[in-house]
Amino acid sequence: MLERVLYHDHCFDGAASAAYFSRFIAGAIHPDAEFRYTGMAHKASQLFDPGLFDGDENAIVDFKYSSDPRLTWWFDHHQSAFLNAADQEHFRADTSGRKLYDPGFKSCTAFICKVAAERFGFHAPDLDDLVHWSLIIDGAQYSDAKTAVELGAPAMKLTLVIEAAKGSGIVHKIIGWMQRRQLSEIIAEPEIQQLYAPLYQRHLQNIDLIASRAHLDDGVVFFDLAGHEVEGYNKFIPYYLFPDSVYTVSVSPSSFRTKISIGSNPWTPTEPKHNLATICERYGGGGHARVGAISLAPGELTRAREIAAEVVAELKT
């Protein structure tokens, strides 16, 4: 029995969701299941390729819904979980009990854990640490920006590798390890250490780069990373550099998209008043109330800068 699992790629919660889901399926539903993984990225064209659903069962975790009839399982916790109204209506009409959505959860991993326990009687106490860190990392539950940026814990080091490593191959390995091993063991793997060392140096360089490019105005940090070949960066760096900020908006072109990232400071004394997912949805993006993103096609830098300027102006109000 082949179980195809589509997950949010280069995301700690995406990888952890795929790992916990796999343990659940093997432990409670299909002991003989063979798992294959496909990492999904938010792009300007959000349609699902029909060829993705090639398993005997097909699952999506921590990513948008698909109305493809071959989809067997779905778990998500993002406000912007549906590509269109038709998909949302399709989900509401589903009676399988295996397509589940709750935007109230701070991590998809924790959502899967709760459903697996309450509906199917499945428990994996050895993965409690994985669930715990998924909530901290995806829910931005760090004690302060310094903790979030200085990467002291094994889970945070592993997050850097998951988010910044080239390709999906190493993420698939990590998903496999996460199902049975502790995070401290995984980060100690020689293959992971070999990747982590240069990525950490790049992380330090990104802190300096953002410090040189960013400026704070009326509570909003803005920076444009075009021309610097930064595929991704630690999203808490702006709050580490500008602790008095409320929001951050950035433009970062990459090989497969032009991205506008929008976030809010988890430690700001001023409670953010804007729902960032709602703002992003107006431009074809999405996310959560406190963090979101918009993806345009590669090369659409001018449009990305226009959108970023509009969002900055709105957040200043």
Residue pairs with C-beta under 8 A, 6 or more apart in sequence:
1 30
1 32
1 33
1 34
1 56
1 57
2 33
2 34
2 36
2 54
2 55
2 56
2 57
3 22
3 25
3 30
3 33
3 34
3 35
3 36
3 55
3 56
3 57
3 58
3 59
4 36
4 37
4 38
4 52
4 53
4 54
4 55
4 57
4 58
4 59
5 18
5 21
5 22
5 35
5 36
5 37
5 38
5 59
5 60
5 61
6 37
6 38
6 39
6 40
6 52
6 58
6 59
6 60
6 61
6 63
7 14
7 15
7 17
7 18
7 37
7 38
7 39
7 40
7 60
7 61
7 62
7 63
7 175
8 14
8 17
8 39
8 40
8 61
8 62
8 63
8 108
9 39
9 40
9 41
9 168
9 171
10 39
10 41
10 162
10 163
10 164
10 165
10 168
10 171
10 232
11 62
11 138
11 162
11 163
12 133
12 134
12 137
12 138
12 155
12 158
12 159
12 162
12 163
13 62
13 107
13 108
13 109
13 134
13 137
13 138
14 39
14 61
14 62
14 63
14 108
15 162
15 171
15 174
15 175
15 178
16 107
16 109
16 130
16 131
16 133
16 134
16 178
17 61
17 62
17 75
17 107
17 108
17 109
17 112
17 134
18 37
18 61
18 62
18 175
19 109
19 127
19 130
19 175
19 176
19 178
19 179
20 109
20 112
20 113
20 116
20 124
20 127
20 130
20 131
20 178
20 179
21 59
21 61
21 73
21 75
21 112
22 33
22 35
22 175
22 179
23 124
23 127
23 179
24 112
24 116
24 120
24 122
24 124
25 33
25 35
25 59
25 73
26 33
26 35
27 122
27 124
28 116
28 120
28 121
28 122
29 120
30 57
33 57
36 55
37 168
37 171
37 172
37 175
38 52
38 168
39 168
39 171
39 172
40 60
40 63
41 256
41 257
42 257
42 285
42 286
42 293
42 295
43 256
43 257
43 295
43 297
44 257
44 284
44 295
44 296
44 297
44 300
45 297
46 64
46 83
46 284
47 83
48 66
48 68
50 68
52 58
53 66
53 68
53 70
53 71
57 72
57 73
58 68
58 70
58 71
58 72
58 73
59 71
59 72
59 73
59 74
59 75
60 66
60 71
60 73
60 74
60 75
60 76
61 73
61 74
61 75
61 76
61 108
61 112
62 75
62 76
62 77
62 78
62 108
62 109
63 76
64 76
64 78
64 80
64 81
64 82
64 83
64 87
65 74
65 76
65 81
65 82
65 83
65 87
65 88
65 90
65 91
65 99
65 101
66 74
66 87
67 86
67 87
67 90
67 91
71 99
72 96
72 98
73 98
73 99
74 91
74 98
74 99
74 100
74 101
75 100
75 101
75 108
75 111
75 112
75 115
76 101
76 108
77 101
77 102
77 103
77 104
77 105
77 106
77 107
77 108
77 111
78 103
78 277
78 286
78 287
78 288
79 103
79 275
79 277
79 278
79 286
79 287
79 288
79 289
80 277
80 280
80 281
80 285
80 286
80 287
80 292
81 101
81 103
81 286
82 88
82 91
91 99
91 101
97 119
100 111
100 115
102 111
103 288
105 111
105 114
106 135
106 138
106 139
106 141
107 131
107 134
107 135
107 137
107 138
107 139
108 134
108 138
109 130
109 131
109 134
109 135
109 138
110 131
110 134
110 135
113 124
113 127
113 131
116 122
116 123
116 124
117 123
126 180
127 178
127 179
129 155
129 182
129 183
130 178
130 183
133 153
133 155
133 183
135 141
136 142
136 155
137 155
137 156
137 159
140 148
140 236
140 266
140 290
140 291
141 266
142 148
142 236
142 266
144 267
145 236
145 239
145 240
145 243
145 265
145 267
146 240
148 156
148 234
148 236
148 239
148 240
149 207
149 234
149 236
149 237
149 240
151 157
151 159
151 160
151 200
151 203
154 183
154 184
154 186
154 187
155 183
157 187
157 196
157 200
158 174
158 183
158 186
158 187
158 192
160 196
160 199
160 200
160 203
160 234
161 170
161 174
161 187
161 192
161 195
161 196
161 199
162 171
162 174
163 232
164 199
164 202
164 203
164 231
164 232
165 171
165 195
165 199
170 191
170 192
170 195
173 191
174 186
174 192
177 185
177 186
177 189
178 186
186 192
187 193
187 196
203 233
203 234
206 230
206 233
206 234
206 237
207 234
207 237
207 240
207 241
209 225
209 228
209 230
210 223
210 225
210 233
210 237
210 238
210 241
211 241
213 223
213 224
213 225
213 228
214 221
214 222
214 223
214 238
214 241
214 242
215 221
215 222
215 223
216 242
216 244
216 245
217 312
217 316
218 316
219 244
219 245
219 246
219 247
219 270
219 315
219 316
220 245
220 246
220 247
220 248
220 249
220 312
220 315
220 316
221 238
221 241
221 242
221 245
221 247
221 248
221 249
222 248
222 249
222 250
222 308
222 312
223 238
223 250
223 251
224 250
224 251
224 305
224 308
225 233
225 250
225 251
225 252
225 253
226 251
226 252
226 253
226 301
230 252
231 252
231 254
231 255
232 252
232 254
233 252
235 248
235 261
235 263
235 291
236 266
238 245
238 248
238 250
238 263
238 265
239 245
239 248
239 265
239 266
239 267
239 268
243 265
243 267
244 268
245 265
245 268
246 264
246 265
246 268
246 270
246 272
246 315
247 262
247 263
247 264
247 265
247 272
247 274
247 276
247 315
248 261
248 262
248 263
248 264
248 265
249 260
249 261
249 262
249 308
249 311
249 312
249 315
250 260
250 261
250 308
251 258
251 259
251 260
251 301
251 304
251 305
251 308
252 258
252 259
252 261
253 259
253 298
253 299
253 301
253 304
254 298
255 298
256 298
257 295
257 296
257 297
257 298
258 295
258 296
258 297
258 298
258 299
258 300
258 301
258 303
258 304
259 293
259 294
259 295
259 296
259 304
260 283
260 285
260 293
260 294
260 296
260 304
260 307
260 308
260 311
261 293
262 276
262 279
262 280
262 287
262 291
262 292
262 293
262 294
262 311
262 315
263 276
263 290
263 291
263 292
264 272
264 274
264 276
264 290
264 291
265 272
266 290
272 290
274 314
274 315
275 289
276 287
276 288
276 289
276 290
276 291
276 292
277 286
277 287
277 288
277 289
277 292
278 289
279 292
279 311
279 314
280 286
280 287
280 292
280 293
280 294
283 294
283 307
284 294
284 295
285 292
285 293
285 294
285 295
286 292
286 293
287 293
294 304
294 307
296 303
296 304
296 307
